[in-house]
Amino acid sequence: MQRRVSSRGWIAVAGQRIGVGIGHAAATVTVEEANATFRITCAGQAVAEVARTTTRPVTRFKVRTPQR
């Protein structure tokens, strides 16, 4: 799935907020769902791997264009 990093460096996946870092602000990252973790990559480079703390299903898979 894909997410766009906020200007503050956060993304949200399945109701869980994940800090990616301000250095990746406004970038589109790819999130891979493993057994109990989320693996985040940006431009083919691993950014973070965090434990999944929610059991909610993922409902959005692609990034939407920001509204102006």
All heavy atoms as TSV, in Angstrom:
chain	resi	resn	atom	element	x	y	z
A	1	MET	N	N	0.835	-1.164	0.000
A	1	MET	CA	C	0.000	0.000	0.000
A	1	MET	C	C	0.884	1.233	0.000
A	1	MET	O	O	2.056	1.143	0.333
A	1	MET	CB	C	-0.946	-0.020	1.177
A	1	MET	CG	C	-0.278	0.080	2.546
A	1	MET	SD	S	-1.283	-0.486	3.886
A	1	MET	CE	C	-0.682	-2.128	4.036
A	2	GLN	N	N	0.341	2.364	-0.361
A	2	GLN	CA	C	1.110	3.595	-0.423
A	2	GLN	C	C	0.499	4.645	0.490
A	2	GLN	O	O	-0.706	4.687	0.670
A	2	GLN	CB	C	1.125	4.145	-1.846
A	2	GLN	CG	C	1.819	3.257	-2.837
A	2	GLN	CD	C	1.730	3.824	-4.229
A	2	GLN	OE1	O	0.818	4.568	-4.549
A	2	GLN	NE2	N	2.680	3.464	-5.061
A	3	ARG	N	N	1.367	5.466	1.033
A	3	ARG	CA	C	0.927	6.583	1.866
A	3	ARG	C	C	1.789	7.797	1.555
A	3	ARG	O	O	2.954	7.666	1.191
A	3	ARG	CB	C	1.064	6.276	3.366
A	3	ARG	CG	C	0.147	5.176	3.865
A	3	ARG	CD	C	-1.307	5.626	3.793
A	3	ARG	NE	N	-2.207	4.658	4.366
A	3	ARG	CZ	C	-2.791	3.677	3.692
A	3	ARG	NH1	N	-2.552	3.526	2.418
A	3	ARG	NH2	N	-3.624	2.848	4.273
A	4	ARG	N	N	1.228	8.990	1.718
A	4	ARG	CA	C	1.972	10.227	1.560
A	4	ARG	C	C	2.328	10.736	2.948
A	4	ARG	O	O	1.467	10.842	3.818
A	4	ARG	CB	C	1.135	11.268	0.832
A	4	ARG	CG	C	1.900	12.530	0.501
A	4	ARG	CD	C	1.047	13.482	-0.308
A	4	ARG	NE	N	0.426	12.829	-1.447
A	4	ARG	CZ	C	0.959	12.789	-2.665
A	4	ARG	NH1	N	2.106	13.336	-2.895
A	4	ARG	NH2	N	0.314	12.187	-3.642
A	5	VAL	N	N	3.601	11.045	3.172
A	5	VAL	CA	C	4.080	11.494	4.480
A	5	VAL	C	C	3.634	12.938	4.682
A	5	VAL	O	O	3.770	13.780	3.791
A	5	VAL	CB	C	5.620	11.381	4.569
A	5	VAL	CG1	C	6.112	11.825	5.935
A	5	VAL	CG2	C	6.064	9.958	4.282
A	6	SER	N	N	3.101	13.237	5.873
A	6	SER	CA	C	2.651	14.588	6.181
A	6	SER	C	C	3.842	15.525	6.331
A	6	SER	O	O	4.996	15.098	6.394
A	6	SER	CB	C	1.829	14.593	7.470
A	6	SER	OG	O	2.684	14.414	8.584
A	7	SER	N	N	3.559	16.812	6.425
A	7	SER	CA	C	4.625	17.804	6.576
A	7	SER	C	C	5.345	17.662	7.911
A	7	SER	O	O	6.455	18.143	8.083
A	7	SER	CB	C	4.061	19.215	6.448
A	7	SER	OG	O	3.129	19.452	7.478
A	8	ARG	N	N	4.722	16.977	8.847
A	8	ARG	CA	C	5.335	16.743	10.157
A	8	ARG	C	C	6.042	15.386	10.244
A	8	ARG	O	O	6.599	15.031	11.274
A	8	ARG	CB	C	4.278	16.817	11.250
A	8	ARG	CG	C	3.512	18.119	11.231
A	8	ARG	CD	C	3.827	18.893	12.425
A	8	ARG	NE	N	3.210	20.210	12.326
A	8	ARG	CZ	C	2.979	20.957	13.336
A	8	ARG	NH1	N	3.277	20.541	14.535
A	8	ARG	NH2	N	2.456	22.141	13.172
A	9	GLY	N	N	5.970	14.577	9.178
A	9	GLY	CA	C	6.695	13.322	9.139
A	9	GLY	C	C	5.929	12.111	9.631
A	9	GLY	O	O	6.528	11.129	10.051
A	10	TRP	N	N	4.594	12.126	9.556
A	10	TRP	CA	C	3.775	11.019	10.047
A	10	TRP	C	C	2.940	10.436	8.920
A	10	TRP	O	O	2.547	11.123	7.987
A	10	TRP	CB	C	2.819	11.498	11.135
A	10	TRP	CG	C	3.496	11.908	12.382
A	10	TRP	CD1	C	3.946	13.161	12.688
A	10	TRP	CD2	C	3.831	11.081	13.492
A	10	TRP	NE1	N	4.527	13.147	13.929
A	10	TRP	CE2	C	4.472	11.888	14.455
A	10	TRP	CE3	C	3.648	9.741	13.773
A	10	TRP	CZ2	C	4.925	11.396	15.660
A	10	TRP	CZ3	C	4.097	9.246	14.974
A	10	TRP	CH2	C	4.730	10.073	15.904
A	11	ILE	N	N	2.615	9.140	9.034
A	11	ILE	CA	C	1.643	8.486	8.175
A	11	ILE	C	C	0.670	7.726	9.072
A	11	ILE	O	O	0.958	7.496	10.243
A	11	ILE	CB	C	2.293	7.519	7.159
A	11	ILE	CG1	C	3.032	6.383	7.881
A	11	ILE	CG2	C	3.200	8.253	6.209
A	11	ILE	CD1	C	3.523	5.288	6.951
A	12	ALA	N	N	-0.464	7.336	8.510
A	12	ALA	CA	C	-1.446	6.549	9.255
A	12	ALA	C	C	-1.794	5.309	8.431
A	12	ALA	O	O	-2.110	5.414	7.243
A	12	ALA	CB	C	-2.691	7.360	9.536
A	13	VAL	N	N	-1.719	4.157	9.081
A	13	VAL	CA	C	-2.056	2.880	8.439
A	13	VAL	C	C	-2.919	2.096	9.415
A	13	VAL	O	O	-2.513	1.854	10.548
A	13	VAL	CB	C	-0.786	2.069	8.089
A	13	VAL	CG1	C	-1.153	0.739	7.477
A	13	VAL	CG2	C	0.122	2.854	7.180
A	14	ALA	N	N	-4.102	1.712	8.993
A	14	ALA	CA	C	-5.029	0.914	9.808
A	14	ALA	C	C	-5.292	1.558	11.163
A	14	ALA	O	O	-5.387	0.884	12.171
A	14	ALA	CB	C	-4.506	-0.501	9.977
A	15	GLY	N	N	-5.400	2.875	11.194
A	15	GLY	CA	C	-5.678	3.582	12.440
A	15	GLY	C	C	-4.474	3.763	13.338
A	15	GLY	O	O	-4.593	4.270	14.440
A	16	GLN	N	N	-3.302	3.391	12.891
A	16	GLN	CA	C	-2.082	3.503	13.683
A	16	GLN	C	C	-1.203	4.597	13.078
A	16	GLN	O	O	-0.915	4.582	11.886
A	16	GLN	CB	C	-1.332	2.173	13.682
A	16	GLN	CG	C	-0.043	2.201	14.442
A	16	GLN	CD	C	0.635	0.834	14.460
A	16	GLN	OE1	O	-0.006	-0.184	14.223
A	16	GLN	NE2	N	1.907	0.813	14.751
A	17	ARG	N	N	-0.779	5.558	13.903
A	17	ARG	CA	C	0.121	6.612	13.439
A	17	ARG	C	C	1.561	6.138	13.532
A	17	ARG	O	O	1.976	5.590	14.545
A	17	ARG	CB	C	-0.045	7.863	14.294
A	17	ARG	CG	C	-1.264	8.654	13.924
A	17	ARG	CD	C	-1.367	9.906	14.723
A	17	ARG	NE	N	-0.057	10.541	14.877
A	17	ARG	CZ	C	0.135	11.821	15.071
A	17	ARG	NH1	N	-0.891	12.603	15.157
A	17	ARG	NH2	N	1.343	12.313	15.207
A	18	ILE	N	N	2.310	6.368	12.461
A	18	ILE	CA	C	3.696	5.917	12.397
A	18	ILE	C	C	4.576	7.106	12.026
A	18	ILE	O	O	4.315	7.785	11.033
A	18	ILE	CB	C	3.866	4.801	11.347
A	18	ILE	CG1	C	2.972	3.611	11.689
A	18	ILE	CG2	C	5.316	4.374	11.242
A	18	ILE	CD1	C	2.878	2.571	10.611
A	19	GLY	N	N	5.606	7.340	12.814
A	19	GLY	CA	C	6.545	8.416	12.551
A	19	GLY	C	C	7.599	7.976	11.554
A	19	GLY	O	O	8.318	7.009	11.774
A	20	VAL	N	N	7.689	8.677	10.434
A	20	VAL	CA	C	8.645	8.341	9.390
A	20	VAL	C	C	9.829	9.300	9.430
A	20	VAL	O	O	10.938	8.921	9.130
A	20	VAL	CB	C	7.959	8.377	8.001
A	20	VAL	CG1	C	8.937	8.075	6.899
A	20	VAL	CG2	C	6.809	7.403	7.962
A	21	GLY	N	N	9.592	10.528	9.807
A	21	GLY	CA	C	10.645	11.527	9.897
A	21	GLY	C	C	10.390	12.698	8.972
A	21	GLY	O	O	9.860	12.530	7.868
A	22	ILE	N	N	10.771	13.874	9.399
A	22	ILE	CA	C	10.532	15.090	8.625
A	22	ILE	C	C	11.334	15.071	7.322
A	22	ILE	O	O	10.945	15.676	6.342
A	22	ILE	CB	C	10.850	16.334	9.470
A	22	ILE	CG1	C	9.784	16.471	10.541
A	22	ILE	CG2	C	10.958	17.583	8.640
A	22	ILE	CD1	C	9.887	17.689	11.397
A	23	GLY	N	N	12.445	14.351	7.291
A	23	GLY	CA	C	13.237	14.271	6.073
A	23	GLY	C	C	12.489	13.648	4.906
A	23	GLY	O	O	12.878	13.816	3.752
A	24	HIS	N	N	11.414	12.946	5.167
A	24	HIS	CA	C	10.616	12.309	4.118
A	24	HIS	C	C	9.287	13.021	3.904
A	24	HIS	O	O	8.387	12.460	3.282
A	24	HIS	CB	C	10.355	10.846	4.467
A	24	HIS	CG	C	11.595	10.035	4.586
A	24	HIS	ND1	N	12.337	9.645	3.503
A	24	HIS	CD2	C	12.257	9.569	5.670
A	24	HIS	CE1	C	13.382	8.966	3.900
A	24	HIS	NE2	N	13.359	8.903	5.218
A	25	ALA	N	N	9.138	14.245	4.405
A	25	ALA	CA	C	7.880	14.986	4.297
A	25	ALA	C	C	7.463	15.134	2.838
A	25	ALA	O	O	8.281	15.392	1.961
A	25	ALA	CB	C	8.022	16.354	4.938
A	26	ALA	N	N	6.184	14.929	2.574
A	26	ALA	CA	C	5.539	15.035	1.266
A	26	ALA	C	C	5.966	13.930	0.298
A	26	ALA	O	O	5.560	13.936	-0.855
A	26	ALA	CB	C	5.771	16.407	0.633
A	27	ALA	N	N	6.757	12.973	0.733
A	27	ALA	CA	C	7.153	11.854	-0.127
A	27	ALA	C	C	6.082	10.772	-0.086
A	27	ALA	O	O	5.324	10.658	0.868
A	27	ALA	CB	C	8.490	11.282	0.339
A	28	THR	N	N	6.029	9.973	-1.127
A	28	THR	CA	C	5.139	8.826	-1.161
A	28	THR	C	C	5.942	7.608	-0.741
A	28	THR	O	O	6.968	7.308	-1.338
A	28	THR	CB	C	4.567	8.625	-2.574
A	28	THR	OG1	O	3.848	9.798	-2.942
A	28	THR	CG2	C	3.635	7.424	-2.613
A	29	VAL	N	N	5.495	6.930	0.310
A	29	VAL	CA	C	6.194	5.758	0.821
A	29	VAL	C	C	5.350	4.514	0.572
A	29	VAL	O	O	4.138	4.593	0.444
A	29	VAL	CB	C	6.528	5.886	2.330
A	29	VAL	CG1	C	7.485	7.017	2.575
A	29	VAL	CG2	C	5.284	6.055	3.163
A	30	THR	N	N	6.016	3.380	0.516
A	30	THR	CA	C	5.344	2.094	0.352
A	30	THR	C	C	5.373	1.374	1.690
A	30	THR	O	O	6.415	1.298	2.339
A	30	THR	CB	C	6.053	1.247	-0.704
A	30	THR	OG1	O	6.072	1.980	-1.932
A	30	THR	CG2	C	5.337	-0.071	-0.914
A	31	VAL	N	N	4.219	0.866	2.104
A	31	VAL	CA	C	4.102	0.161	3.373
A	31	VAL	C	C	3.766	-1.291	3.080
A	31	VAL	O	O	2.787	-1.578	2.392
A	31	VAL	CB	C	3.000	0.793	4.255
A	31	VAL	CG1	C	2.903	0.078	5.582
A	31	VAL	CG2	C	3.245	2.273	4.455
A	32	GLU	N	N	4.590	-2.193	3.590
A	32	GLU	CA	C	4.346	-3.628	3.432
A	32	GLU	C	C	3.897	-4.184	4.769
A	32	GLU	O	O	4.508	-3.913	5.796
A	32	GLU	CB	C	5.626	-4.331	2.991
A	32	GLU	CG	C	6.141	-3.889	1.652
A	32	GLU	CD	C	7.481	-4.487	1.321
A	32	GLU	OE1	O	7.922	-5.410	2.032
A	32	GLU	OE2	O	8.093	-4.013	0.359
A	33	GLU	N	N	2.847	-4.965	4.726
A	33	GLU	CA	C	2.284	-5.548	5.942
A	33	GLU	C	C	2.841	-6.951	6.131
A	33	GLU	O	O	2.669	-7.815	5.275
A	33	GLU	CB	C	0.769	-5.575	5.816
A	33	GLU	CG	C	0.062	-6.079	7.008
A	33	GLU	CD	C	-1.444	-6.065	6.785
A	33	GLU	OE1	O	-1.902	-5.833	5.653
A	33	GLU	OE2	O	-2.154	-6.300	7.762
A	34	ALA	N	N	3.542	-7.186	7.242
A	34	ALA	CA	C	4.045	-8.515	7.577
A	34	ALA	C	C	3.144	-9.087	8.680
A	34	ALA	O	O	2.071	-8.559	8.942
A	34	ALA	CB	C	5.490	-8.428	8.031
A	35	ASN	N	N	3.591	-10.147	9.339
A	35	ASN	CA	C	2.776	-10.780	10.380
A	35	ASN	C	C	2.376	-9.809	11.475
A	35	ASN	O	O	1.206	-9.637	11.770
A	35	ASN	CB	C	3.521	-11.966	10.988
A	35	ASN	CG	C	3.627	-13.109	10.011
A	35	ASN	OD1	O	2.828	-13.211	9.095
A	35	ASN	ND2	N	4.617	-13.947	10.196
A	36	ALA	N	N	3.343	-9.186	12.089
A	36	ALA	CA	C	3.053	-8.292	13.201
A	36	ALA	C	C	3.772	-6.955	13.067
A	36	ALA	O	O	3.925	-6.228	14.033
A	36	ALA	CB	C	3.452	-8.947	14.518
A	37	THR	N	N	4.205	-6.624	11.843
A	37	THR	CA	C	4.937	-5.379	11.638
A	37	THR	C	C	4.496	-4.685	10.354
A	37	THR	O	O	3.868	-5.288	9.487
A	37	THR	CB	C	6.461	-5.620	11.542
A	37	THR	OG1	O	6.710	-6.458	10.428
A	37	THR	CG2	C	7.017	-6.234	12.799
A	38	PHE	N	N	4.851	-3.407	10.257
A	38	PHE	CA	C	4.727	-2.645	9.026
A	38	PHE	C	C	6.136	-2.275	8.601
A	38	PHE	O	O	6.904	-1.735	9.388
A	38	PHE	CB	C	3.921	-1.358	9.233
A	38	PHE	CG	C	2.450	-1.584	9.435
A	38	PHE	CD1	C	1.842	-1.178	10.603
A	38	PHE	CD2	C	1.667	-2.165	8.456
A	38	PHE	CE1	C	0.494	-1.356	10.803
A	38	PHE	CE2	C	0.311	-2.356	8.650
A	38	PHE	CZ	C	-0.275	-1.946	9.821
A	39	ARG	N	N	6.502	-2.576	7.346
A	39	ARG	CA	C	7.805	-2.225	6.799
A	39	ARG	C	C	7.613	-1.056	5.846
A	39	ARG	O	O	6.837	-1.150	4.900
A	39	ARG	CB	C	8.370	-3.421	6.029
A	39	ARG	CG	C	9.810	-3.653	6.270
A	39	ARG	CD	C	10.301	-4.928	5.581
A	39	ARG	NE	N	10.182	-6.047	6.508
A	39	ARG	CZ	C	9.564	-7.174	6.255
A	39	ARG	NH1	N	8.974	-7.382	5.104
A	39	ARG	NH2	N	9.520	-8.130	7.150
A	40	ILE	N	N	8.330	0.053	6.076
A	40	ILE	CA	C	8.147	1.256	5.285
A	40	ILE	C	C	9.391	1.502	4.441
A	40	ILE	O	O	10.502	1.524	4.963
A	40	ILE	CB	C	7.873	2.460	6.199
A	40	ILE	CG1	C	6.612	2.175	7.006
A	40	ILE	CG2	C	7.715	3.733	5.408
A	40	ILE	CD1	C	6.577	2.811	8.332
A	41	THR	N	N	9.181	1.683	3.122
A	41	THR	CA	C	10.281	1.968	2.214
A	41	THR	C	C	9.965	3.221	1.408
A	41	THR	O	O	8.810	3.500	1.106
A	41	THR	CB	C	10.542	0.798	1.244
A	41	THR	OG1	O	9.346	0.539	0.515
A	41	THR	CG2	C	10.968	-0.451	1.978
A	42	CYS	N	N	11.020	3.956	1.077
A	42	CYS	CA	C	10.888	5.169	0.268
A	42	CYS	C	C	11.954	5.107	-0.813
A	42	CYS	O	O	13.144	5.053	-0.490
A	42	CYS	CB	C	11.048	6.407	1.135
A	42	CYS	SG	S	10.859	7.939	0.221
A	43	ALA	N	N	11.550	5.092	-2.058
A	43	ALA	CA	C	12.456	5.019	-3.205
A	43	ALA	C	C	13.371	3.797	-3.120
A	43	ALA	O	O	14.562	3.876	-3.384
A	43	ALA	CB	C	13.267	6.302	-3.313
A	44	GLY	N	N	12.819	2.676	-2.694
A	44	GLY	CA	C	13.581	1.440	-2.624
A	44	GLY	C	C	14.483	1.295	-1.415
A	44	GLY	O	O	15.158	0.293	-1.257
A	45	GLN	N	N	14.511	2.295	-0.552
A	45	GLN	CA	C	15.366	2.273	0.642
A	45	GLN	C	C	14.495	2.083	1.884
A	45	GLN	O	O	13.484	2.760	2.043
A	45	GLN	CB	C	16.134	3.585	0.744
A	45	GLN	CG	C	17.120	3.639	1.867
A	45	GLN	CD	C	17.866	4.966	1.869
A	45	GLN	OE1	O	17.434	5.935	1.272
A	45	GLN	NE2	N	18.981	4.992	2.559
A	46	ALA	N	N	14.890	1.163	2.760
A	46	ALA	CA	C	14.133	0.911	3.992
A	46	ALA	C	C	14.208	2.127	4.901
A	46	ALA	O	O	15.284	2.661	5.148
A	46	ALA	CB	C	14.676	-0.304	4.709
A	47	VAL	N	N	13.052	2.570	5.383
A	47	VAL	CA	C	12.983	3.742	6.256
A	47	VAL	C	C	12.727	3.313	7.694
A	47	VAL	O	O	13.398	3.773	8.605
A	47	VAL	CB	C	11.875	4.711	5.784
A	47	VAL	CG1	C	11.725	5.867	6.743
A	47	VAL	CG2	C	12.164	5.209	4.385
A	48	ALA	N	N	11.758	2.409	7.897
A	48	ALA	CA	C	11.408	1.996	9.256
A	48	ALA	C	C	10.696	0.656	9.221
A	48	ALA	O	O	10.133	0.246	8.201
A	48	ALA	CB	C	10.510	3.040	9.906
A	49	GLU	N	N	10.730	-0.010	10.353
A	49	GLU	CA	C	9.946	-1.221	10.573
A	49	GLU	C	C	9.391	-1.116	11.982
A	49	GLU	O	O	10.142	-1.065	12.948
A	49	GLU	CB	C	10.793	-2.475	10.413
A	49	GLU	CG	C	9.965	-3.733	10.492
A	49	GLU	CD	C	10.737	-4.965	10.048
A	49	GLU	OE1	O	11.749	-4.833	9.373
A	49	GLU	OE2	O	10.268	-6.061	10.407
A	50	VAL	N	N	8.072	-1.046	12.082
A	50	VAL	CA	C	7.436	-0.838	13.383
A	50	VAL	C	C	6.457	-1.962	13.674
A	50	VAL	O	O	5.887	-2.565	12.762
A	50	VAL	CB	C	6.704	0.525	13.443
A	50	VAL	CG1	C	7.679	1.668	13.330
A	50	VAL	CG2	C	5.659	0.634	12.372
A	51	ALA	N	N	6.256	-2.218	14.942
A	51	ALA	CA	C	5.313	-3.255	15.367
A	51	ALA	C	C	3.887	-2.785	15.118
A	51	ALA	O	O	3.565	-1.616	15.297
A	51	ALA	CB	C	5.512	-3.569	16.839
A	52	ARG	N	N	3.042	-3.703	14.702
A	52	ARG	CA	C	1.628	-3.393	14.498
A	52	ARG	C	C	0.917	-3.475	15.842
A	52	ARG	O	O	0.985	-4.495	16.523
A	52	ARG	CB	C	1.016	-4.371	13.508
A	52	ARG	CG	C	-0.396	-4.036	13.188
A	52	ARG	CD	C	-0.936	-4.899	12.093
A	52	ARG	NE	N	-2.304	-4.466	11.842
A	52	ARG	CZ	C	-2.950	-4.667	10.725
A	52	ARG	NH1	N	-2.361	-5.314	9.751
A	52	ARG	NH2	N	-4.173	-4.241	10.574
A	53	THR	N	N	0.227	-2.397	16.213
A	53	THR	CA	C	-0.448	-2.360	17.503
A	53	THR	C	C	-1.968	-2.425	17.375
A	53	THR	O	O	-2.651	-2.495	18.384
A	53	THR	CB	C	-0.076	-1.080	18.273
A	53	THR	OG1	O	-0.462	0.057	17.502
A	53	THR	CG2	C	1.413	-1.044	18.564
A	54	THR	N	N	-2.485	-2.388	16.151
A	54	THR	CA	C	-3.923	-2.442	15.944
A	54	THR	C	C	-4.313	-3.719	15.216
A	54	THR	O	O	-3.492	-4.342	14.546
A	54	THR	CB	C	-4.421	-1.249	15.103
A	54	THR	OG1	O	-3.829	-1.334	13.817
A	54	THR	CG2	C	-4.071	0.061	15.757
A	55	THR	N	N	-5.575	-4.086	15.325
A	55	THR	CA	C	-6.081	-5.250	14.602
A	55	THR	C	C	-7.047	-4.829	13.498
A	55	THR	O	O	-7.621	-5.685	12.837
A	55	THR	CB	C	-6.797	-6.211	15.563
A	55	THR	OG1	O	-7.852	-5.510	16.222
A	55	THR	CG2	C	-5.819	-6.777	16.580
A	56	ARG	N	N	-7.217	-3.528	13.310
A	56	ARG	CA	C	-8.124	-3.027	12.278
A	56	ARG	C	C	-7.597	-3.387	10.891
A	56	ARG	O	O	-6.398	-3.376	10.658
A	56	ARG	CB	C	-8.266	-1.511	12.394
A	56	ARG	CG	C	-8.991	-1.099	13.654
A	56	ARG	CD	C	-8.954	0.384	13.867
A	56	ARG	NE	N	-9.551	1.106	12.750
A	56	ARG	CZ	C	-9.588	2.425	12.683
A	56	ARG	NH1	N	-9.070	3.158	13.641
A	56	ARG	NH2	N	-10.143	3.027	11.649
A	57	PRO	N	N	-8.479	-3.673	9.952
A	57	PRO	CA	C	-8.020	-3.976	8.592
A	57	PRO	C	C	-7.599	-2.709	7.865
A	57	PRO	O	O	-8.039	-1.608	8.184
A	57	PRO	CB	C	-9.259	-4.585	7.941
A	57	PRO	CG	C	-10.404	-3.992	8.689
A	57	PRO	CD	C	-9.922	-3.814	10.100
A	58	VAL	N	N	-6.757	-2.872	6.869
A	58	VAL	CA	C	-6.341	-1.756	6.023
A	58	VAL	C	C	-7.441	-1.532	4.998
A	58	VAL	O	O	-7.849	-2.464	4.304
A	58	VAL	CB	C	-5.009	-2.074	5.325
A	58	VAL	CG1	C	-4.624	-0.963	4.376
A	58	VAL	CG2	C	-3.929	-2.304	6.358
A	59	THR	N	N	-7.942	-0.295	4.890
A	59	THR	CA	C	-9.050	-0.023	3.984
A	59	THR	C	C	-8.636	0.770	2.757
A	59	THR	O	O	-9.299	0.696	1.734
A	59	THR	CB	C	-10.167	0.748	4.714
A	59	THR	OG1	O	-9.622	1.935	5.274
A	59	THR	CG2	C	-10.773	-0.109	5.813
A	60	ARG	N	N	-7.566	1.530	2.835
A	60	ARG	CA	C	-7.091	2.294	1.681
A	60	ARG	C	C	-5.716	1.787	1.288
A	60	ARG	O	O	-4.849	1.632	2.126
A	60	ARG	CB	C	-7.005	3.780	2.010
A	60	ARG	CG	C	-8.335	4.410	2.201
A	60	ARG	CD	C	-8.193	5.893	2.352
A	60	ARG	NE	N	-9.483	6.457	2.692
A	60	ARG	CZ	C	-9.645	7.511	3.439
A	60	ARG	NH1	N	-8.597	8.133	3.931
A	60	ARG	NH2	N	-10.841	7.958	3.710
A	61	PHE	N	N	-5.529	1.580	0.006
A	61	PHE	CA	C	-4.276	1.013	-0.466
A	61	PHE	C	C	-3.440	1.990	-1.282
A	61	PHE	O	O	-2.250	1.853	-1.371
A	61	PHE	CB	C	-4.532	-0.253	-1.285
A	61	PHE	CG	C	-5.096	-1.349	-0.436
A	61	PHE	CD1	C	-6.453	-1.563	-0.375
A	61	PHE	CD2	C	-4.265	-2.141	0.322
A	61	PHE	CE1	C	-6.974	-2.569	0.422
A	61	PHE	CE2	C	-4.775	-3.145	1.125
A	61	PHE	CZ	C	-6.151	-3.357	1.176
A	62	LYS	N	N	-4.073	2.987	-1.899
A	62	LYS	CA	C	-3.338	3.928	-2.734
A	62	LYS	C	C	-3.481	5.335	-2.183
A	62	LYS	O	O	-4.458	5.685	-1.535
A	62	LYS	CB	C	-3.844	3.894	-4.178
A	62	LYS	CG	C	-3.528	2.562	-4.833
A	62	LYS	CD	C	-3.655	2.673	-6.302
A	62	LYS	CE	C	-2.305	3.071	-6.824
A	62	LYS	NZ	N	-2.215	3.090	-8.257
A	63	VAL	N	N	-2.508	6.161	-2.519
A	63	VAL	CA	C	-2.493	7.550	-2.084
A	63	VAL	C	C	-3.462	8.356	-2.938
A	63	VAL	O	O	-3.552	8.164	-4.138
A	63	VAL	CB	C	-1.075	8.122	-2.241
A	63	VAL	CG1	C	-1.032	9.595	-1.937
A	63	VAL	CG2	C	-0.112	7.381	-1.381
A	64	ARG	N	N	-4.148	9.280	-2.280
A	64	ARG	CA	C	-4.986	10.221	-3.022
A	64	ARG	C	C	-4.215	11.511	-3.225
A	64	ARG	O	O	-3.409	11.905	-2.401
A	64	ARG	CB	C	-6.272	10.517	-2.261
A	64	ARG	CG	C	-7.242	9.386	-2.300
A	64	ARG	CD	C	-8.577	9.869	-1.867
A	64	ARG	NE	N	-8.822	9.355	-0.529
A	64	ARG	CZ	C	-9.830	9.735	0.222
A	64	ARG	NH1	N	-10.651	10.650	-0.176
A	64	ARG	NH2	N	-9.999	9.205	1.409
A	65	THR	N	N	-4.505	12.218	-4.307
A	65	THR	CA	C	-3.878	13.496	-4.568
A	65	THR	C	C	-4.376	14.510	-3.545
A	65	THR	O	O	-5.573	14.583	-3.279
A	65	THR	CB	C	-4.240	14.001	-5.992
A	65	THR	OG1	O	-4.009	12.948	-6.915
A	65	THR	CG2	C	-3.419	15.198	-6.354
A	66	PRO	N	N	-3.465	15.307	-2.940
A	66	PRO	CA	C	-3.931	16.285	-1.958
A	66	PRO	C	C	-4.803	17.346	-2.596
A	66	PRO	O	O	-4.554	17.768	-3.728
A	66	PRO	CB	C	-2.635	16.887	-1.411
A	66	PRO	CG	C	-1.579	16.529	-2.373
A	66	PRO	CD	C	-2.043	15.320	-3.124
A	67	GLN	N	N	-5.850	17.776	-1.898
A	67	GLN	CA	C	-6.750	18.796	-2.399
A	67	GLN	C	C	-6.173	20.162	-2.123
A	67	GLN	O	O	-5.550	20.399	-1.116
A	67	GLN	CB	C	-8.119	18.654	-1.755
A	67	GLN	CG	C	-8.808	17.373	-2.112
A	67	GLN	CD	C	-10.170	17.265	-1.487
A	67	GLN	OE1	O	-10.597	18.153	-0.755
A	67	GLN	NE2	N	-10.864	16.182	-1.762
A	68	ARG	N	N	-6.393	21.068	-3.032
A	68	ARG	CA	C	-5.876	22.435	-2.884
A	68	ARG	C	C	-6.978	23.372	-2.517
A	68	ARG	O	O	-8.078	23.278	-2.807
A	68	ARG	CB	C	-5.234	22.915	-4.183
A	68	ARG	CG	C	-4.076	22.053	-4.557
A	68	ARG	CD	C	-2.849	22.776	-4.274
A	68	ARG	NE	N	-1.715	21.879	-4.565
A	68	ARG	CZ	C	-0.526	22.138	-4.146
A	68	ARG	NH1	N	-0.303	23.179	-3.428
A	68	ARG	NH2	N	0.431	21.322	-4.412
